[in-house]
């Protein structure tokens, strides 16, 4: 991808934003300058996340904020007369309420932008090291890499099949099988980002062995993400594979490798096919799991075309509305009992395999019927901006964003330095952590589990790398 193509994408993005902005501004009932500042800051943060000295954490957090706050809000105001799919609590839909909600987001995004700017000024980055991350090729013997590919393929099939069959970890469903020795947690880690991390290690070593990306390994990564998503009943196929793709692109760019356009097109076609099939298949399965054959939107006696149409109808809304964000801020900013008591109570929330969340039962009128949450786990998420506004303090919100930003950057910096400069792994783990921020608010104190899993993942890669180095006489072609 050359500079002119990147510039073209930026122009297309800015034209799209300008069009949506003009349409939304005309329909916005609050103060015009509030929505304008809201638009400038969020879109500026997104573009900031694609600059040369970026951290991947900035890139993905900007994307999630853009999708969950700016795009969803603008589309809903511009084209749906201000109606939202998720509940917004006591929000009045008056101009003052809109301005207050957007001001909360403006405060948060400004803190993130300021943090990113200060990091740049302090020159806390690893961009200089990126240039030499692939300068020394490691000639690992081909037969060992192929054996690794085969073992990884078998791991993918075994983990995803057994998880789907026995229901060890699936989104919104209590586990049907409890394994000993904490193996349910191992399954969860492998499915969420553990196996994707293995893909990142293989991709990184192909760079160091051949000085170019392995398209076979990338298809294997697509295969893993596809099966893992269906196995978990998750529609998040696009997340891990996008992170791996962005990291691979950065590796190629920094190593000054010319990417084969023909193979890139084939990978993109494979990605699109797998993405569409994954979302449709997952929606089809989830429909029966959560509603049963009798109440399912996809009737068993329906024709194939009718089934496809039913799934497509439930799928198209996801592209704008599945992202967490604006509704949570609308509900929190309008809640009449904000304060430190609410904040402390929210932190005490406990995890249950069924039922719904503190946010559902307190700040909004939950959209889930009591009969549905008896056997399933349905929750609405407020997102990290809404959650950190529970005390009702803009100063606290601003400071919280600074701390959260620093934590995300430090985690990525650790991943880079302990993984031997693996940008692909950095991209993946940055996406995982940014996704947690975007979906924050349910059982917040259990964030330490994901934090621990990410650190474990980083140190595991560090151990594997050092083990390989110590066996170089066996594994390397010298």
JOVENNOR-V685373 format. One record per pair of residues at least 24 apart in sequence whose ideal C-beta (glycine too) atoms are under 7 Angstrom apart, sorted by the first residue. I is the first residue (numbers start at 1). J is the second residue. If there is no record, write none. Layout:
# JOVENNOR-V685373
i;j
I;J
I;J
This chain:
# JOVENNOR-V685373
i;j
1;249
1;259
17;43
20;74
20;78
23;78
24;74
24;77
24;78
27;77
27;78
28;77
28;98
29;95
29;98
30;95
30;98
30;99
31;99
34;99
34;102
34;103
35;102
37;106
38;102
38;105
38;106
39;70
41;106
41;109
41;110
41;113
42;66
42;69
42;70
42;109
43;70
44;113
45;109
45;112
45;113
48;113
48;116
52;127
53;120
53;125
53;127
55;409
55;412
55;430
56;246
56;412
56;426
56;427
56;430
57;408
57;409
57;412
57;430
57;433
57;434
58;116
60;430
60;431
60;434
61;408
61;434
61;437
64;323
64;434
64;435
64;438
65;109
67;323
68;323
68;324
68;325
68;326
68;383
68;438
69;105
69;325
69;326
71;320
72;320
72;321
72;323
72;325
72;326
73;326
75;320
84;327
85;317
85;321
86;327
86;380
87;327
87;364
87;365
87;367
88;327
88;330
88;331
88;364
89;331
89;334
89;335
89;363
89;364
90;334
90;335
90;336
91;330
91;331
91;334
92;334
97;334
100;333
101;329
101;330
101;333
104;329
104;333
104;385
104;389
104;397
105;329
105;385
107;394
107;397
107;398
108;385
108;397
108;401
111;398
111;401
111;402
112;401
112;405
115;402
115;405
119;409
126;413
126;416
129;421
130;254
130;423
131;254
133;254
133;421
133;423
134;207
134;208
134;211
134;251
134;254
134;255
137;208
137;209
137;211
138;205
138;208
138;209
138;476
139;209
139;476
139;477
139;478
140;205
140;209
140;475
140;476
141;475
141;476
141;477
144;475
148;202
149;220
152;198
152;220
153;220
155;195
156;195
156;223
156;224
156;227
159;187
159;190
159;191
159;195
160;227
160;228
160;231
163;187
163;191
163;231
164;231
169;232
170;232
170;233
171;232
171;233
171;234
172;233
172;290
172;376
172;377
172;378
173;233
173;289
173;376
173;377
174;353
174;354
174;377
175;353
189;453
191;228
191;231
191;232
193;240
193;428
193;432
193;457
194;457
195;224
195;228
196;224
196;225
196;240
196;244
196;428
197;425
197;428
197;457
197;461
199;224
199;244
200;244
200;247
200;422
200;424
200;425
200;428
201;422
201;425
201;461
203;244
203;248
203;424
204;422
204;424
204;425
207;251
207;255
211;255
211;257
212;257
213;248
213;252
215;263
215;267
218;248
218;267
219;267
219;270
222;270
222;271
222;274
226;274
226;278
229;278
229;282
230;278
230;281
230;282
233;282
233;285
233;286
233;289
234;282
235;279
235;282
235;318
235;322
237;274
237;275
237;278
237;279
238;275
239;431
239;435
240;428
241;271
243;427
243;428
243;431
244;424
244;427
244;428
246;427
247;423
247;424
247;426
247;427
247;428
248;424
250;423
251;423
251;424
279;315
280;311
280;315
283;311
283;314
283;315
284;311
290;376
324;381
324;383
324;438
324;439
325;383
325;438
328;381
328;382
328;383
328;386
328;441
329;385
329;386
331;363
331;364
331;382
331;386
332;363
332;382
332;386
332;389
332;390
333;389
335;363
338;390
338;391
338;392
339;391
339;392
340;391
342;390
343;390
343;391
346;387
346;390
346;444
347;444
347;445
349;443
350;443
351;443
351;446
353;377
357;442
359;441
379;442
381;439
381;441
381;442
382;441
383;438
383;439
383;440
383;441
384;437
384;438
384;440
386;441
387;440
387;441
387;444
404;437
408;433
408;434
411;454
414;458
415;458
418;458
418;459
418;462
419;458
419;461
419;462
419;465
420;465
425;461
429;454
429;457
